[in-house]
Amino acid sequence: MRTYPFPFSAIVDNEDIKLGLIVNAIDSNIGGLLITGPKGIAKSTMVRALSSILPEVKAVKGCRFHCDPDGDLCDECLEARKKGELKTENMKIRIINLPNSTTLDRVVGSLDISHAIKGESVLREGLIGEANRGILYIDEVNLLDDSIVDSILDSAASGINIVEREGVSYTHPARFILVGTMNPEEGELRPQLLDRFGISVEGKMPESPEKLLDIADRVEEFDSDRESFIEKFRAPDREIQLKIVNARKLLPYVKIKREYRVFVADLVIKNSLSNRAMISTVKTAKAIAAYYGRTEVNEDDLKKALQFALNHRMKEKGKSRPDYNFNDPGNNGDNTGDNQEQDSASNQPTPQDQKNHETGKNGKEKQQKQKENRESTVHNLEVDPGKKIETKKSGRSGRAKQFRHRGRKSGTYMDIRHSLLNTWSSGFRMINEKTIVMKDSYSKGSIPFIIAIDSSRSMNFSSRIEIAREFSDMLLKKLYIMRSRVALIKFAGERSEVLMNFSRNFTALKNIIDNISSGGKTPLYDALENIYKLSSYEKLKTVSLLVTDGRGNVFPGNARENLMEISKKIKPLSSMYIIDKNDNKFLPTYNGIISSYAGAKIINNIENIKIN
């Protein structure tokens, strides 16, 4: 089937995204492009359009990795060159789409089972191998498993892919144009991974009706007669293609002034950014200059490169974007203007700082004593999916143990050791279909977490909500690093409300928690019912945190029976913790009933919590 990609030069607006794609096509060592922004801004269209205008490349004929005959070669191509059997052909640039459902084995490569059955150890190339000399496109990269993203970024930075899997050790070239897209509203990318993208561009929706109409008109014209529309923009596309070809040839000769390098280094150091920020900026500036046919980087090239390479890194560190104007050295440091006043204000000692200073050594000794006194009462909040849960196992000795994985199942692979043992014990000489042992692989994917906050109007609401905010800050830092998904429930009045379904948008989540207001009665049962519903939709056992004094007063029937029933239903689906802020021990509380029937742990003091 013939496909008709939308012409690259016909795409309206988002010029920065197009330039970001072009500079990565000129120099794939920049480290890839991360495109952020809302849905519907033609991110995928631009990537497909880029592949259609990139010039063909010379590749080794028949090579599964499309090796460059004048560059790095895989083992098979090296052997063919020794024998004088290396043949070449022209190859069109291909796009390899990486789906979110993929496994690590499929990405990096693994043992080919069809050969393993015959007793041979042969690599089955992964998507990284298929993408060599092409484009590796990851839509919604923020939803991909961290181990997979890490492996891809390693290969993009080094230009090689090292496969060390079951019985296979192999290295092959991996030079590709890496493009990832993400919508921040659907979750954020971990800072360690965010930094490893060479450059980032924020896409935007059309800002004027004229541009929106222009987009609609071009799409309608393309749909009505695709061949004529492509022909209409063939000359502009050809011009961009020639500029990319010439830029690749010119790139080794492009220079950048020392004062520009010093300026970038100073900016990177003052904002506590990584070495990658410096390297990506220089490479990007050179690629931009080469694209416009210059052998020396000018100020405009540098400013655009700084925006591409630093904006996402500055945002991750919570810093405002500085003025990248080279001629104004006063603006090349940290935040300016109002932000400087804010920084100076933040340096003033707070009442808490003065209190800590006054306590001095005695305060430290008191804290140490309190820590020692509460060691026996520490509650471990288990949120680490990498751990295994010990379960009982019956057997002759009664001492055998087995473990249940808490991580997300990410696929299966062939267990070589047990397959060989099974083969030999069955009397076979080589592995076959009957003796293969497959093993489940588990990613350290995140455990779904539910926070339910009692916001009913009672005497201790302010104390309760302050504890919820303080503990949420502690917890969200841990869950952000693990890339867990979090749901938030508020209960007050007659019913509870799911303020946010499972999401990784921690900025929005924290804002919601900080702005929770009080009101009405305490629909404790309805909150538990929502915890049950959210947990029942998940494949993994959730962890739920219930912040309440347990004084529910809205029930569909008998309070005790209702709570017993819903708590029993929650127990197999969620590991529950109750932050009990019941200051008056003489008033009745239902937390004991929930704890007994849901298997929940009651915590009276958040200082007694250790998050694992």
C-alpha positions, 0 to 999 in steps of 0.5 A, a space after each residue: 500500500 502506498 502512503 502519502 506523508 504530509 509535506 514538511 514545508 506545508 506544515 503551518 506554525 511550530 517552526 521551533 519543532 521543525 528546526 529541532 527535528 532538522 538539527 537532529 537530522 543534521 547531527 544525531 549526536 545531539 541526543 534526541 528531541 523531546 516535544 512537549 505540548 497538548 495533543 493535536 499540534 501535528 507532532 506525529 505528522 511532522 516526524 513522518 514528514 521529516 522522514 519523507 524529505 531526508 536524503 537516502 543513505 548508503 547501507 550494507 545490503 542485506 544487513 539487519 542493522 542497515 550498517 553504514 559501509 563507511 562507518 561502524 559495522 556489526 560483526 556480520 558486516 565486519 566478517 563480510 568485509 574481511 571476505 570482500 563480500 560487502 555489498 551496498 545499496 541506497 536506503 530510504 530513512 525509516 521510522 520505527 514507532 515504539 509502542 507503550 506496550 513494548 517490553 525491554 527484550 523487544 527494545 534492546 534485543 533478545 535470544 532468538 527462540 527459534 534458534 535456541 530450540 536448535 541449540 544455537 545462541 543467536 540475537 533477535 534484533 530489537 527496535 533499537 537495532 531496526 532504528 539504526 540509521 533511521 528515526 526512533 519515534 516514541 509517542 507519550 514517552 512519559 508513560 513508558 517504563 523507565 528501564 526502557 527509556 533509559 536503555 534507549 537514551 543510553 544507545 542514543 548518546 553512545 551510538 551503540 547498543 550493548 545486549 547482555 541477555 540470556 545467553 547472548 552478548 552482542 554489540 551493534 551500531 545504534 545511530 538514530 534520530 530520537 524523537 519523543 513526545 509527551 503531554 505534561 498533563 498526562 504525567 511528567 518525565 523523571 528528571 534523570 530522564 528529562 536531562 538526557 534528552 539533548 534538546 526540547 521544544 514546547 509545541 503550541 496551539 495556533 494563536 490566531 484564527 488565520 493560522 487555524 483556518 490555514 491549517 484546516 484549508 491545507 488538510 482539506 486540500 491534502 485529503 481531496 487530492 494528495 498527489 497534487 498537494 505533495 507536488 505543490 510543495 515538492 520544491 520547498 521540501 527539496 530545498 530543505 533536503 538540500 540544506 540538510 545534505 549540505 549542512 552534514 558536509 559543512 558541520 565538521 568545519 563549523 566553529 564557535 567562539 571561545 567567548 560564546 563557550 564561556 558564556 554557556 559554561 557560566 550559564 550552566 554552572 550558575 544554574 547547577 545544570 549538567 554537563 549534557 546541557 553544555 554539550 547539547 548547546 554547543 552541538 545544537 548551535 553548530 548544527 543550526 549554523 550549518 543548516 543556514 550555511 555558516 561556518 561560524 556560530 553567531 549570536 542568533 544561533 547560540 540563543 536558539 540553541 540555549 533555548 532548545 538545550 536549557 529550557 526543559 532543564 531549567 523548568 525541571 529545577 524549578 528555575 525561571 528561564 533566563 535572558 539568553 541575550 549574549 550582549 547583556 551579561 547581567 542576565 546570564 545567571 539565575 532568575 532576575 528582577 522580581 525573582 532576585 527579590 524572592 531569592 533574597 527574601 528566601 535567604 532571610 531566616 524564618 521563625 522555624 530557622 531561628 527556633 532550630 538555631 536556638 535549640 542548637 545542640 540540645 535540640 539535636 540531642 532531643 531529636 536523637 533521643 526521640 528517634 531512639 525512643 520511637 524506633 520500635 514504633 516506626 511504621 514502614 509504608 511499603 511503596 517500592 514495587 521492586 520489592 517482593 512480598 513474602 508469602 507462606 508456603 506449605 511443604 515437608 520442612 515447613 520452612 520453604 518460602 515463596 515471594 510474590 512480585 509487586 511490580 508490573 508484569 512486562 513480558 516473558 523470556 526464555 529461562 536458559 538455565 532451567 530450560 537446559 536443566 529440563 532438557 537434560 533431565 528429560 533425556 533430550 540432547 538439545 532444547 525443544 518445544 517440550 523442554 523450554 521454560 519461559 519466565 515472567 519478567 517484571 518491571 519496577 513499574 509503579 504501584 497505584 497509590 490512593 490518597 483519601 483526605 477527610 475534609 469535613 468541618 470539625 474541630 481538628 480540621 486545620 490540624 488534620 489538613 496540615 498533616 495531610 499536606 505535610 505527609 503528601 509532600 513527603 510521599 509525592 517526592 518518593 512517588 515522583 521518583 518511582 513514577 507512581 500513579 496517584 489518585 486523590 479523594 476528598 470526602 465531606 458533606 454527603 458524598 466523597 469526590 475523586 478529585 483526580 483519577 490515577 495520574 502522574 501530574 504531581 504538580 497539579 496533584 499538590 496544588 489540589 491538596 494545598 487548596 482543599 477546603 472544609 465543609 459539611 459532614 463526614 461520609 467515611 463509608 462513601 470514601 471507602 467505597 471509592 477506594 474500593 472502586 479505584 482499586 478494583 479497576 487496577 491490575 496491581 494491588 494498590 496502596 491507599 492512605 486514609 487521613 481521617 479522625 474516623 468520626 463518620 456520620 453518613 451511612 446507607 444503613 447500620 454504620 458498623 455493618 456497612 464499614 465491616 462489609 466495605 473493609 472486607 472488600 478492600 482488604 485483598 485489593 489495597 494495602 491501607 494506612 490510616 493517619 489517625 488525627 483523633 485528638 479527643 480519645 473520648 469521642 467515638 471513632 470507626 478507625 478501629 473497625 476499618 483497621 480490623 477488617 481491611 488489615 489497615 495500619 493505624 498511624 497516630 504520628 507521621 514522624 513514625 512513618 518510614 517510606 520504603 
